[in-house]
Amino acid sequence: MAVDGFLCVGIVLAVVRPVTAQEWIWVIAAIVGGCLPDFLQGLYMFRLKFLRPHQWLHDIFHSNIRLGPYPLFGIPFQLIIAVIALYILM
C-alpha cells in the first residue's frame, strides 16, 4: 500500500507541479483528503467503534452493484474519470 501511495503522490506532483507555498498546501490537502477515508477504512478493520459513523458513510458512497459476469465493465468508467480529472488539472 505504501508503494501505491507514494507512486500516486509522485504522479500527482508531476502533473500538478506546485510552485508556491499556497499551491503546495492545496496539493497536500487534496492528497490527504483523498487518502484519509481509505486510511480510516483500514483502521476500522481493527474494530475501532468510534469509526462506525465513518464506516456507515463510506458504505453509502460505495456501490452495491455487483459486476458478476462482467468484471471488466468498470474499467472504461475508471479510465473516463481519470481522463476527466487530468483534463481538469491541466
PDB file of N, CA, C and O in Angstrom:
ATOM      1  N   MET A   1       0.822  -1.185   0.000  1.00  0.00           N
ATOM      2  CA  MET A   1       0.000   0.000   0.000  1.00  0.00           C
ATOM      3  C   MET A   1       0.867   1.251   0.000  1.00  0.00           C
ATOM      4  O   MET A   1       0.517   2.259  -0.615  1.00  0.00           O
ATOM      5  N   ALA A   2       1.994   1.183   0.688  1.00  0.00           N
ATOM      6  CA  ALA A   2       2.865   2.354   0.752  1.00  0.00           C
ATOM      7  C   ALA A   2       3.435   2.685  -0.628  1.00  0.00           C
ATOM      8  O   ALA A   2       3.517   3.852  -1.009  1.00  0.00           O
ATOM      9  N   VAL A   3       3.826   1.651  -1.369  1.00  0.00           N
ATOM     10  CA  VAL A   3       4.369   1.879  -2.714  1.00  0.00           C
ATOM     11  C   VAL A   3       3.293   2.512  -3.595  1.00  0.00           C
ATOM     12  O   VAL A   3       3.573   3.440  -4.354  1.00  0.00           O
ATOM     13  N   ASP A   4       2.076   2.010  -3.493  1.00  0.00           N
ATOM     14  CA  ASP A   4       0.966   2.558  -4.262  1.00  0.00           C
ATOM     15  C   ASP A   4       0.734   4.023  -3.889  1.00  0.00           C
ATOM     16  O   ASP A   4       0.531   4.869  -4.760  1.00  0.00           O
ATOM     17  N   GLY A   5       0.766   4.306  -2.604  1.00  0.00           N
ATOM     18  CA  GLY A   5       0.558   5.679  -2.147  1.00  0.00           C
ATOM     19  C   GLY A   5       1.641   6.620  -2.633  1.00  0.00           C
ATOM     20  O   GLY A   5       1.349   7.710  -3.124  1.00  0.00           O
ATOM     21  N   PHE A   6       2.898   6.202  -2.498  1.00  0.00           N
ATOM     22  CA  PHE A   6       3.994   7.064  -2.947  1.00  0.00           C
ATOM     23  C   PHE A   6       3.977   7.250  -4.459  1.00  0.00           C
ATOM     24  O   PHE A   6       4.293   8.331  -4.955  1.00  0.00           O
ATOM     25  N   LEU A   7       3.612   6.207  -5.191  1.00  0.00           N
ATOM     26  CA  LEU A   7       3.526   6.322  -6.639  1.00  0.00           C
ATOM     27  C   LEU A   7       2.444   7.323  -7.039  1.00  0.00           C
ATOM     28  O   LEU A   7       2.653   8.149  -7.927  1.00  0.00           O
ATOM     29  N   CYS A   8       1.306   7.246  -6.389  1.00  0.00           N
ATOM     30  CA  CYS A   8       0.218   8.183  -6.699  1.00  0.00           C
ATOM     31  C   CYS A   8       0.590   9.615  -6.333  1.00  0.00           C
ATOM     32  O   CYS A   8       0.286  10.545  -7.080  1.00  0.00           O
ATOM     33  N   VAL A   9       1.244   9.798  -5.194  1.00  0.00           N
ATOM     34  CA  VAL A   9       1.683  11.142  -4.812  1.00  0.00           C
ATOM     35  C   VAL A   9       2.675  11.679  -5.844  1.00  0.00           C
ATOM     36  O   VAL A   9       2.614  12.851  -6.214  1.00  0.00           O
ATOM     37  N   GLY A  10       3.578  10.832  -6.303  1.00  0.00           N
ATOM     38  CA  GLY A  10       4.541  11.248  -7.319  1.00  0.00           C
ATOM     39  C   GLY A  10       3.869  11.654  -8.612  1.00  0.00           C
ATOM     40  O   GLY A  10       4.258  12.640  -9.238  1.00  0.00           O
ATOM     41  N   ILE A  11       2.861  10.899  -9.016  1.00  0.00           N
ATOM     42  CA  ILE A  11       2.132  11.226 -10.247  1.00  0.00           C
ATOM     43  C   ILE A  11       1.395  12.551 -10.086  1.00  0.00           C
ATOM     44  O   ILE A  11       1.415  13.387 -10.989  1.00  0.00           O
ATOM     45  N   VAL A  12       0.746  12.743  -8.942  1.00  0.00           N
ATOM     46  CA  VAL A  12       0.024  13.999  -8.703  1.00  0.00           C
ATOM     47  C   VAL A  12       0.989  15.177  -8.745  1.00  0.00           C
ATOM     48  O   VAL A  12       0.706  16.195  -9.376  1.00  0.00           O
ATOM     49  N   LEU A  13       2.131  15.038  -8.073  1.00  0.00           N
ATOM     50  CA  LEU A  13       3.097  16.137  -8.062  1.00  0.00           C
ATOM     51  C   LEU A  13       3.680  16.392  -9.454  1.00  0.00           C
ATOM     52  O   LEU A  13       3.971  17.536  -9.802  1.00  0.00           O
ATOM     53  N   ALA A  14       3.851  15.337 -10.245  1.00  0.00           N
ATOM     54  CA  ALA A  14       4.371  15.512 -11.604  1.00  0.00           C
ATOM     55  C   ALA A  14       3.354  16.208 -12.504  1.00  0.00           C
ATOM     56  O   ALA A  14       3.729  16.996 -13.373  1.00  0.00           O
ATOM     57  N   VAL A  15       2.073  15.921 -12.300  1.00  0.00           N
ATOM     58  CA  VAL A  15       1.046  16.520 -13.141  1.00  0.00           C
ATOM     59  C   VAL A  15       0.749  17.956 -12.707  1.00  0.00           C
ATOM     60  O   VAL A  15       0.636  18.846 -13.550  1.00  0.00           O
ATOM     61  N   VAL A  16       0.625  18.182 -11.420  1.00  0.00           N
ATOM     62  CA  VAL A  16       0.218  19.490 -10.922  1.00  0.00           C
ATOM     63  C   VAL A  16       1.396  20.460 -10.855  1.00  0.00           C
ATOM     64  O   VAL A  16       1.236  21.638 -11.175  1.00  0.00           O
ATOM     65  N   ARG A  17       2.547  20.001 -10.456  1.00  0.00           N
ATOM     66  CA  ARG A  17       3.774  20.806 -10.329  1.00  0.00           C
ATOM     67  C   ARG A  17       3.562  22.088  -9.520  1.00  0.00           C
ATOM     68  O   ARG A  17       3.663  23.187 -10.064  1.00  0.00           O
ATOM     69  N   PRO A  18       3.266  21.951  -8.214  1.00  0.00           N
ATOM     70  CA  PRO A  18       3.073  23.152  -7.402  1.00  0.00           C
ATOM     71  C   PRO A  18       4.372  23.935  -7.253  1.00  0.00           C
ATOM     72  O   PRO A  18       5.448  23.349  -7.139  1.00  0.00           O
ATOM     73  N   VAL A  19       4.266  25.255  -7.255  1.00  0.00           N
ATOM     74  CA  VAL A  19       5.443  26.124  -7.160  1.00  0.00           C
ATOM     75  C   VAL A  19       5.403  26.931  -5.866  1.00  0.00           C
ATOM     76  O   VAL A  19       6.359  26.928  -5.090  1.00  0.00           O
ATOM     77  N   THR A  20       4.289  27.619  -5.646  1.00  0.00           N
ATOM     78  CA  THR A  20       4.191  28.489  -4.475  1.00  0.00           C
ATOM     79  C   THR A  20       3.803  27.679  -3.237  1.00  0.00           C
ATOM     80  O   THR A  20       3.352  26.538  -3.337  1.00  0.00           O
ATOM     81  N   ALA A  21       3.984  28.286  -2.089  1.00  0.00           N
ATOM     82  CA  ALA A  21       3.619  27.627  -0.829  1.00  0.00           C
ATOM     83  C   ALA A  21       2.119  27.343  -0.781  1.00  0.00           C
ATOM     84  O   ALA A  21       1.693  26.301  -0.282  1.00  0.00           O
ATOM     85  N   GLN A  22       1.329  28.267  -1.297  1.00  0.00           N
ATOM     86  CA  GLN A  22      -0.123  28.067  -1.303  1.00  0.00           C
ATOM     87  C   GLN A  22      -0.511  26.879  -2.184  1.00  0.00           C
ATOM     88  O   GLN A  22      -1.389  26.098  -1.816  1.00  0.00           O
ATOM     89  N   GLU A  23       0.130  26.739  -3.333  1.00  0.00           N
ATOM     90  CA  GLU A  23      -0.145  25.592  -4.203  1.00  0.00           C
ATOM     91  C   GLU A  23       0.243  24.290  -3.517  1.00  0.00           C
ATOM     92  O   GLU A  23      -0.482  23.300  -3.618  1.00  0.00           O
ATOM     93  N   TRP A  24       1.374  24.275  -2.823  1.00  0.00           N
ATOM     94  CA  TRP A  24       1.804  23.077  -2.097  1.00  0.00           C
ATOM     95  C   TRP A  24       0.784  22.700  -1.025  1.00  0.00           C
ATOM     96  O   TRP A  24       0.470  21.523  -0.846  1.00  0.00           O
ATOM     97  N   ILE A  25       0.272  23.702  -0.315  1.00  0.00           N
ATOM     98  CA  ILE A  25      -0.715  23.434   0.735  1.00  0.00           C
ATOM     99  C   ILE A  25      -1.971  22.814   0.139  1.00  0.00           C
ATOM    100  O   ILE A  25      -2.508  21.850   0.685  1.00  0.00           O
ATOM    101  N   TRP A  26      -2.445  23.363  -0.983  1.00  0.00           N
ATOM    102  CA  TRP A  26      -3.646  22.826  -1.625  1.00  0.00           C
ATOM    103  C   TRP A  26      -3.428  21.396  -2.128  1.00  0.00           C
ATOM    104  O   TRP A  26      -4.299  20.541  -1.972  1.00  0.00           O
ATOM    105  N   VAL A  27      -2.276  21.145  -2.727  1.00  0.00           N
ATOM    106  CA  VAL A  27      -1.991  19.801  -3.245  1.00  0.00           C
ATOM    107  C   VAL A  27      -1.891  18.796  -2.098  1.00  0.00           C
ATOM    108  O   VAL A  27      -2.443  17.699  -2.183  1.00  0.00           O
ATOM    109  N   ILE A  28      -1.195  19.165  -1.036  1.00  0.00           N
ATOM    110  CA  ILE A  28      -1.067  18.257   0.105  1.00  0.00           C
ATOM    111  C   ILE A  28      -2.427  18.026   0.764  1.00  0.00           C
ATOM    112  O   ILE A  28      -2.738  16.907   1.172  1.00  0.00           O
ATOM    113  N   ALA A  29      -3.234  19.083   0.869  1.00  0.00           N
ATOM    114  CA  ALA A  29      -4.576  18.928   1.439  1.00  0.00           C
ATOM    115  C   ALA A  29      -5.427  17.993   0.584  1.00  0.00           C
ATOM    116  O   ALA A  29      -6.181  17.180   1.119  1.00  0.00           O
ATOM    117  N   ALA A  30      -5.312  18.102  -0.729  1.00  0.00           N
ATOM    118  CA  ALA A  30      -6.069  17.221  -1.629  1.00  0.00           C
ATOM    119  C   ALA A  30      -5.606  15.777  -1.497  1.00  0.00           C
ATOM    120  O   ALA A  30      -6.427  14.859  -1.488  1.00  0.00           O
ATOM    121  N   ILE A  31      -4.304  15.570  -1.395  1.00  0.00           N
ATOM    122  CA  ILE A  31      -3.769  14.209  -1.258  1.00  0.00           C
ATOM    123  C   ILE A  31      -4.223  13.596   0.060  1.00  0.00           C
ATOM    124  O   ILE A  31      -4.681  12.454   0.093  1.00  0.00           O
ATOM    125  N   VAL A  32      -4.097  14.354   1.144  1.00  0.00           N
ATOM    126  CA  VAL A  32      -4.519  13.841   2.456  1.00  0.00           C
ATOM    127  C   VAL A  32      -6.024  13.583   2.463  1.00  0.00           C
ATOM    128  O   VAL A  32      -6.477  12.549   2.956  1.00  0.00           O
ATOM    129  N   GLY A  33      -6.795  14.518   1.920  1.00  0.00           N
ATOM    130  CA  GLY A  33      -8.242  14.339   1.871  1.00  0.00           C
ATOM    131  C   GLY A  33      -8.669  13.152   1.031  1.00  0.00           C
ATOM    132  O   GLY A  33      -9.677  12.507   1.320  1.00  0.00           O
ATOM    133  N   GLY A  34      -7.900  12.865  -0.010  1.00  0.00           N
ATOM    134  CA  GLY A  34      -8.227  11.718  -0.852  1.00  0.00           C
ATOM    135  C   GLY A  34      -7.841  10.393  -0.224  1.00  0.00           C
ATOM    136  O   GLY A  34      -8.487   9.376  -0.474  1.00  0.00           O
ATOM    137  N   CYS A  35      -6.800  10.394   0.584  1.00  0.00           N
ATOM    138  CA  CYS A  35      -6.304   9.152   1.192  1.00  0.00           C
ATOM    139  C   CYS A  35      -6.911   8.858   2.556  1.00  0.00           C
ATOM    140  O   CYS A  35      -6.994   7.698   2.959  1.00  0.00           O
ATOM    141  N   LEU A  36      -7.336   9.890   3.269  1.00  0.00           N
ATOM    142  CA  LEU A  36      -7.806   9.723   4.637  1.00  0.00           C
ATOM    143  C   LEU A  36      -8.983   8.750   4.776  1.00  0.00           C
ATOM    144  O   LEU A  36      -8.961   7.925   5.689  1.00  0.00           O
ATOM    145  N   PRO A  37     -10.005   8.805   3.918  1.00  0.00           N
ATOM    146  CA  PRO A  37     -11.105   7.845   4.080  1.00  0.00           C
ATOM    147  C   PRO A  37     -10.643   6.391   3.969  1.00  0.00           C
ATOM    148  O   PRO A  37     -11.118   5.537   4.719  1.00  0.00           O
ATOM    149  N   ASP A  38      -9.738   6.102   3.058  1.00  0.00           N
ATOM    150  CA  ASP A  38      -9.252   4.728   2.928  1.00  0.00           C
ATOM    151  C   ASP A  38      -8.376   4.332   4.113  1.00  0.00           C
ATOM    152  O   ASP A  38      -8.398   3.180   4.546  1.00  0.00           O
ATOM    153  N   PHE A  39      -7.605   5.285   4.638  1.00  0.00           N
ATOM    154  CA  PHE A  39      -6.803   5.013   5.830  1.00  0.00           C
ATOM    155  C   PHE A  39      -7.712   4.696   7.018  1.00  0.00           C
ATOM    156  O   PHE A  39      -7.463   3.752   7.767  1.00  0.00           O
ATOM    157  N   LEU A  40      -8.767   5.494   7.181  1.00  0.00           N
ATOM    158  CA  LEU A  40      -9.715   5.234   8.266  1.00  0.00           C
ATOM    159  C   LEU A  40     -10.437   3.911   8.058  1.00  0.00           C
ATOM    160  O   LEU A  40     -10.771   3.228   9.026  1.00  0.00           O
ATOM    161  N   GLN A  41     -10.681   3.543   6.804  1.00  0.00           N
ATOM    162  CA  GLN A  41     -11.291   2.245   6.496  1.00  0.00           C
ATOM    163  C   GLN A  41     -10.392   1.120   6.988  1.00  0.00           C
ATOM    164  O   GLN A  41     -10.869   0.128   7.539  1.00  0.00           O
ATOM    165  N   GLY A  42      -9.083   1.280   6.784  1.00  0.00           N
ATOM    166  CA  GLY A  42      -8.139   0.279   7.275  1.00  0.00           C
ATOM    167  C   GLY A  42      -8.130   0.206   8.794  1.00  0.00           C
ATOM    168  O   GLY A  42      -8.039  -0.881   9.365  1.00  0.00           O
ATOM    169  N   LEU A  43      -8.224   1.355   9.451  1.00  0.00           N
ATOM    170  CA  LEU A  43      -8.279   1.355  10.917  1.00  0.00           C
ATOM    171  C   LEU A  43      -9.553   0.706  11.430  1.00  0.00           C
ATOM    172  O   LEU A  43      -9.551   0.077  12.488  1.00  0.00           O
ATOM    173  N   TYR A  44     -10.643   0.855  10.682  1.00  0.00           N
ATOM    174  CA  TYR A  44     -11.919   0.265  11.110  1.00  0.00           C
ATOM    175  C   TYR A  44     -11.832  -1.256  11.144  1.00  0.00           C
ATOM    176  O   TYR A  44     -12.574  -1.902  11.884  1.00  0.00           O
ATOM    177  N   MET A  45     -10.941  -1.829  10.357  1.00  0.00           N
ATOM    178  CA  MET A  45     -10.784  -3.285  10.354  1.00  0.00           C
ATOM    179  C   MET A  45     -10.340  -3.812  11.716  1.00  0.00           C
ATOM    180  O   MET A  45     -10.498  -4.998  12.006  1.00  0.00           O
ATOM    181  N   PHE A  46      -9.781  -2.928  12.555  1.00  0.00           N
ATOM    182  CA  PHE A  46      -9.379  -3.316  13.902  1.00  0.00           C
ATOM    183  C   PHE A  46     -10.534  -3.165  14.894  1.00  0.00           C
ATOM    184  O   PHE A  46     -10.327  -3.220  16.106  1.00  0.00           O
ATOM    185  N   ARG A  47     -11.748  -2.977  14.373  1.00  0.00           N
ATOM    186  CA  ARG A  47     -12.969  -2.870  15.170  1.00  0.00           C
ATOM    187  C   ARG A  47     -12.943  -1.698  16.147  1.00  0.00           C
ATOM    188  O   ARG A  47     -13.339  -1.829  17.305  1.00  0.00           O
ATOM    189  N   LEU A  48     -12.475  -0.561  15.665  1.00  0.00           N
ATOM    190  CA  LEU A  48     -12.492   0.655  16.470  1.00  0.00           C
ATOM    191  C   LEU A  48     -13.900   1.251  16.395  1.00  0.00           C
ATOM    192  O   LEU A  48     -14.309   1.760  15.352  1.00  0.00           O
ATOM    193  N   LYS A  49     -14.625   1.184  17.486  1.00  0.00           N
ATOM    194  CA  LYS A  49     -16.042   1.538  17.489  1.00  0.00           C
ATOM    195  C   LYS A  49     -16.311   3.006  17.158  1.00  0.00           C
ATOM    196  O   LYS A  49     -17.367   3.330  16.615  1.00  0.00           O
ATOM    197  N   PHE A  50     -15.369   3.898  17.479  1.00  0.00           N
ATOM    198  CA  PHE A  50     -15.613   5.312  17.206  1.00  0.00           C
ATOM    199  C   PHE A  50     -15.606   5.615  15.713  1.00  0.00           C
ATOM    200  O   PHE A  50     -15.977   6.718  15.312  1.00  0.00           O
ATOM    201  N   LEU A  51     -15.190   4.656  14.879  1.00  0.00           N
ATOM    202  CA  LEU A  51     -15.187   4.856  13.429  1.00  0.00           C
ATOM    203  C   LEU A  51     -16.454   4.337  12.745  1.00  0.00           C
ATOM    204  O   LEU A  51     -16.534   4.334  11.516  1.00  0.00           O
ATOM    205  N   ARG A  52     -17.435   3.901  13.520  1.00  0.00           N
ATOM    206  CA  ARG A  52     -18.679   3.395  12.914  1.00  0.00           C
ATOM    207  C   ARG A  52     -19.387   4.430  12.042  1.00  0.00           C
ATOM    208  O   ARG A  52     -19.850   4.078  10.957  1.00  0.00           O
ATOM    209  N   PRO A  53     -19.492   5.701  12.470  1.00  0.00           N
ATOM    210  CA  PRO A  53     -20.133   6.687  11.579  1.00  0.00           C
ATOM    211  C   PRO A  53     -19.383   6.840  10.252  1.00  0.00           C
ATOM    212  O   PRO A  53     -19.998   6.982   9.196  1.00  0.00           O
ATOM    213  N   HIS A  54     -18.068   6.810  10.317  1.00  0.00           N
ATOM    214  CA  HIS A  54     -17.285   6.900   9.083  1.00  0.00           C
ATOM    215  C   HIS A  54     -17.548   5.681   8.206  1.00  0.00           C
ATOM    216  O   HIS A  54     -17.700   5.814   6.992  1.00  0.00           O
ATOM    217  N   GLN A  55     -17.603   4.500   8.805  1.00  0.00           N
ATOM    218  CA  GLN A  55     -17.845   3.272   8.042  1.00  0.00           C
ATOM    219  C   GLN A  55     -19.217   3.321   7.384  1.00  0.00           C
ATOM    220  O   GLN A  55     -19.375   2.913   6.233  1.00  0.00           O
ATOM    221  N   TRP A  56     -20.202   3.817   8.110  1.00  0.00           N
ATOM    222  CA  TRP A  56     -21.552   3.927   7.569  1.00  0.00           C
ATOM    223  C   TRP A  56     -21.556   4.839   6.347  1.00  0.00           C
ATOM    224  O   TRP A  56     -22.128   4.491   5.314  1.00  0.00           O
ATOM    225  N   LEU A  57     -20.917   6.010   6.458  1.00  0.00           N
ATOM    226  CA  LEU A  57     -20.844   6.940   5.332  1.00  0.00           C
ATOM    227  C   LEU A  57     -20.031   6.353   4.181  1.00  0.00           C
ATOM    228  O   LEU A  57     -20.387   6.522   3.015  1.00  0.00           O
ATOM    229  N   HIS A  58     -18.948   5.670   4.506  1.00  0.00           N
ATOM    230  CA  HIS A  58     -18.097   5.036   3.492  1.00  0.00           C
ATOM    231  C   HIS A  58     -18.896   4.010   2.693  1.00  0.00           C
ATOM    232  O   HIS A  58     -18.761   3.919   1.472  1.00  0.00           O
ATOM    233  N   ASP A  59     -19.728   3.240   3.391  1.00  0.00           N
ATOM    234  CA  ASP A  59     -20.550   2.233   2.712  1.00  0.00           C
ATOM    235  C   ASP A  59     -21.598   2.873   1.804  1.00  0.00           C
ATOM    236  O   ASP A  59     -21.944   2.312   0.764  1.00  0.00           O
ATOM    237  N   ILE A  60     -22.103   4.037   2.189  1.00  0.00           N
ATOM    238  CA  ILE A  60     -23.098   4.721   1.359  1.00  0.00           C
ATOM    239  C   ILE A  60     -22.492   5.118   0.017  1.00  0.00           C
ATOM    240  O   ILE A  60     -23.147   5.006  -1.019  1.00  0.00           O
ATOM    241  N   PHE A  61     -21.241   5.583   0.033  1.00  0.00           N
ATOM    242  CA  PHE A  61     -20.613   6.063  -1.191  1.00  0.00           C
ATOM    243  C   PHE A  61     -20.156   4.937  -2.109  1.00  0.00           C
ATOM    244  O   PHE A  61     -19.880   5.176  -3.285  1.00  0.00           O
ATOM    245  N   HIS A  62     -20.072   3.729  -1.599  1.00  0.00           N
ATOM    246  CA  HIS A  62     -19.682   2.609  -2.445  1.00  0.00           C
ATOM    247  C   HIS A  62     -20.917   1.960  -3.037  1.00  0.00           C
ATOM    248  O   HIS A  62     -21.965   1.883  -2.394  1.00  0.00           O
ATOM    249  N   SER A  63     -20.786   1.505  -4.241  1.00  0.00           N
ATOM    250  CA  SER A  63     -21.910   0.936  -4.976  1.00  0.00           C
ATOM    251  C   SER A  63     -22.243  -0.458  -4.469  1.00  0.00           C
ATOM    252  O   SER A  63     -21.359  -1.217  -4.069  1.00  0.00           O
ATOM    253  N   ASN A  64     -23.517  -0.781  -4.490  1.00  0.00           N
ATOM    254  CA  ASN A  64     -23.966  -2.132  -4.169  1.00  0.00           C
ATOM    255  C   ASN A  64     -24.070  -2.995  -5.425  1.00  0.00           C
ATOM    256  O   ASN A  64     -24.447  -4.164  -5.347  1.00  0.00           O
ATOM    257  N   ILE A  65     -23.739  -2.426  -6.570  1.00  0.00           N
ATOM    258  CA  ILE A  65     -23.824  -3.163  -7.828  1.00  0.00           C
ATOM    259  C   ILE A  65     -22.690  -4.166  -7.891  1.00  0.00           C
ATOM    260  O   ILE A  65     -21.523  -3.799  -7.747  1.00  0.00           O
ATOM    261  N   ARG A  66     -23.016  -5.400  -8.100  1.00  0.00           N
ATOM    262  CA  ARG A  66     -22.019  -6.451  -8.260  1.00  0.00           C
ATOM    263  C   ARG A  66     -21.897  -6.761  -9.746  1.00  0.00           C
ATOM    264  O   ARG A  66     -22.894  -7.038 -10.414  1.00  0.00           O
ATOM    265  N   LEU A  67     -20.678  -6.715 -10.258  1.00  0.00           N
ATOM    266  CA  LEU A  67     -20.478  -6.864 -11.696  1.00  0.00           C
ATOM    267  C   LEU A  67     -20.624  -8.301 -12.163  1.00  0.00           C
ATOM    268  O   LEU A  67     -20.876  -8.543 -13.344  1.00  0.00           O
ATOM    269  N   GLY A  68     -20.471  -9.260 -11.256  1.00  0.00           N
ATOM    270  CA  GLY A  68     -20.695 -10.665 -11.584  1.00  0.00           C
ATOM    271  C   GLY A  68     -19.956 -11.107 -12.829  1.00  0.00           C
ATOM    272  O   GLY A  68     -18.725 -11.136 -12.841  1.00  0.00           O
ATOM    273  N   PRO A  69     -20.697 -11.456 -13.894  1.00  0.00           N
ATOM    274  CA  PRO A  69     -20.041 -11.967 -15.094  1.00  0.00           C
ATOM    275  C   PRO A  69     -19.365 -10.882 -15.937  1.00  0.00           C
ATOM    276  O   PRO A  69     -18.745 -11.198 -16.952  1.00  0.00           O
ATOM    277  N   TYR A  70     -19.471  -9.626 -15.543  1.00  0.00           N
ATOM    278  CA  TYR A  70     -18.900  -8.525 -16.311  1.00  0.00           C
ATOM    279  C   TYR A  70     -17.843  -7.766 -15.501  1.00  0.00           C
ATOM    280  O   TYR A  70     -18.026  -6.579 -15.234  1.00  0.00           O
ATOM    281  N   PRO A  71     -16.750  -8.414 -15.106  1.00  0.00           N
ATOM    282  CA  PRO A  71     -15.770  -7.741 -14.250  1.00  0.00           C
ATOM    283  C   PRO A  71     -15.029  -6.598 -14.943  1.00  0.00           C
ATOM    284  O   PRO A  71     -14.503  -5.713 -14.268  1.00  0.00           O
ATOM    285  N   LEU A  72     -14.979  -6.597 -16.262  1.00  0.00           N
ATOM    286  CA  LEU A  72     -14.266  -5.545 -16.981  1.00  0.00           C
ATOM    287  C   LEU A  72     -15.150  -4.339 -17.280  1.00  0.00           C
ATOM    288  O   LEU A  72     -14.707  -3.386 -17.921  1.00  0.00           O
ATOM    289  N   PHE A  73     -16.381  -4.377 -16.824  1.00  0.00           N
ATOM    290  CA  PHE A  73     -17.329  -3.303 -17.092  1.00  0.00           C
ATOM    291  C   PHE A  73     -16.898  -1.993 -16.451  1.00  0.00           C
ATOM    292  O   PHE A  73     -17.137  -0.931 -17.025  1.00  0.00           O
ATOM    293  N   GLY A  74     -16.265  -2.034 -15.273  1.00  0.00           N
ATOM    294  CA  GLY A  74     -15.895  -0.823 -14.561  1.00  0.00           C
ATOM    295  C   GLY A  74     -14.639  -0.143 -15.077  1.00  0.00           C
ATOM    296  O   GLY A  74     -14.437   1.043 -14.815  1.00  0.00           O
ATOM    297  N   ILE A  75     -13.800  -0.849 -15.795  1.00  0.00           N
ATOM    298  CA  ILE A  75     -12.531  -0.285 -16.261  1.00  0.00           C
ATOM    299  C   ILE A  75     -12.739   0.911 -17.187  1.00  0.00           C
ATOM    300  O   ILE A  75     -12.079   1.930 -16.988  1.00  0.00           O
ATOM    301  N   PRO A  76     -13.616   0.846 -18.185  1.00  0.00           N
ATOM    302  CA  PRO A  76     -13.815   2.034 -19.030  1.00  0.00           C
ATOM    303  C   PRO A  76     -14.287   3.254 -18.233  1.00  0.00           C
ATOM    304  O   PRO A  76     -13.876   4.377 -18.526  1.00  0.00           O
ATOM    305  N   PHE A  77     -15.136   3.046 -17.240  1.00  0.00           N
ATOM    306  CA  PHE A  77     -15.597   4.163 -16.426  1.00  0.00           C
ATOM    307  C   PHE A  77     -14.455   4.772 -15.621  1.00  0.00           C
ATOM    308  O   PHE A  77     -14.379   5.993 -15.486  1.00  0.00           O
ATOM    309  N   GLN A  78     -13.569   3.941 -15.087  1.00  0.00           N
ATOM    310  CA  GLN A  78     -12.415   4.456 -14.357  1.00  0.00           C
ATOM    311  C   GLN A  78     -11.499   5.245 -15.284  1.00  0.00           C
ATOM    312  O   GLN A  78     -10.959   6.278 -14.887  1.00  0.00           O
ATOM    313  N   LEU A  79     -11.320   4.775 -16.502  1.00  0.00           N
ATOM    314  CA  LEU A  79     -10.485   5.492 -17.461  1.00  0.00           C
ATOM    315  C   LEU A  79     -11.106   6.832 -17.829  1.00  0.00           C
ATOM    316  O   LEU A  79     -10.397   7.831 -17.947  1.00  0.00           O
ATOM    317  N   ILE A  80     -12.423   6.862 -18.010  1.00  0.00           N
ATOM    318  CA  ILE A  80     -13.105   8.113 -18.335  1.00  0.00           C
ATOM    319  C   ILE A  80     -12.939   9.116 -17.201  1.00  0.00           C
ATOM    320  O   ILE A  80     -12.657  10.289 -17.446  1.00  0.00           O
ATOM    321  N   ILE A  81     -13.110   8.665 -15.972  1.00  0.00           N
ATOM    322  CA  ILE A  81     -12.953   9.550 -14.817  1.00  0.00           C
ATOM    323  C   ILE A  81     -11.517  10.047 -14.717  1.00  0.00           C
ATOM    324  O   ILE A  81     -11.299  11.220 -14.414  1.00  0.00           O
ATOM    325  N   ALA A  82     -10.532   9.187 -14.962  1.00  0.00           N
ATOM    326  CA  ALA A  82      -9.127   9.600 -14.912  1.00  0.00           C
ATOM    327  C   ALA A  82      -8.822  10.643 -15.977  1.00  0.00           C
ATOM    328  O   ALA A  82      -8.105  11.606 -15.705  1.00  0.00           O
ATOM    329  N   VAL A  83      -9.352  10.470 -17.185  1.00  0.00           N
ATOM    330  CA  VAL A  83      -9.127  11.433 -18.262  1.00  0.00           C
ATOM    331  C   VAL A  83      -9.773  12.779 -17.916  1.00  0.00           C
ATOM    332  O   VAL A  83      -9.172  13.831 -18.137  1.00  0.00           O
ATOM    333  N   ILE A  84     -10.981  12.748 -17.379  1.00  0.00           N
ATOM    334  CA  ILE A  84     -11.652  13.993 -16.984  1.00  0.00           C
ATOM    335  C   ILE A  84     -10.865  14.687 -15.884  1.00  0.00           C
ATOM    336  O   ILE A  84     -10.699  15.906 -15.922  1.00  0.00           O
ATOM    337  N   ALA A  85     -10.379  13.935 -14.907  1.00  0.00           N
ATOM    338  CA  ALA A  85      -9.612  14.523 -13.808  1.00  0.00           C
ATOM    339  C   ALA A  85      -8.315  15.157 -14.332  1.00  0.00           C
ATOM    340  O   ALA A  85      -7.948  16.258 -13.921  1.00  0.00           O
ATOM    341  N   LEU A  86      -7.633  14.466 -15.229  1.00  0.00           N
ATOM    342  CA  LEU A  86      -6.401  15.038 -15.794  1.00  0.00           C
ATOM    343  C   LEU A  86      -6.699  16.294 -16.614  1.00  0.00           C
ATOM    344  O   LEU A  86      -5.934  17.259 -16.585  1.00  0.00           O
ATOM    345  N   TYR A  87      -7.810  16.274 -17.341  1.00  0.00           N
ATOM    346  CA  TYR A  87      -8.190  17.458 -18.112  1.00  0.00           C
ATOM    347  C   TYR A  87      -8.449  18.649 -17.197  1.00  0.00           C
ATOM    348  O   TYR A  87      -8.031  19.768 -17.493  1.00  0.00           O
ATOM    349  N   ILE A  88      -9.137  18.404 -16.088  1.00  0.00           N
ATOM    350  CA  ILE A  88      -9.437  19.482 -15.135  1.00  0.00           C
ATOM    351  C   ILE A  88      -8.148  19.993 -14.503  1.00  0.00           C
ATOM    352  O   ILE A  88      -7.990  21.199 -14.313  1.00  0.00           O
ATOM    353  N   LEU A  89      -7.230  19.096 -14.177  1.00  0.00           N
ATOM    354  CA  LEU A  89      -5.971  19.504 -13.538  1.00  0.00           C
ATOM    355  C   LEU A  89      -5.072  20.300 -14.475  1.00  0.00           C
ATOM    356  O   LEU A  89      -4.303  21.148 -14.023  1.00  0.00           O
ATOM    357  N   MET A  90      -5.161  20.040 -15.753  1.00  0.00           N
ATOM    358  CA  MET A  90      -4.289  20.727 -16.692  1.00  0.00           C
ATOM    359  C   MET A  90      -4.984  21.979 -17.136  1.00  0.00           C
ATOM    360  O   MET A  90      -4.439  22.736 -17.939  1.00  0.00           O
TER     361      MET A  90
END
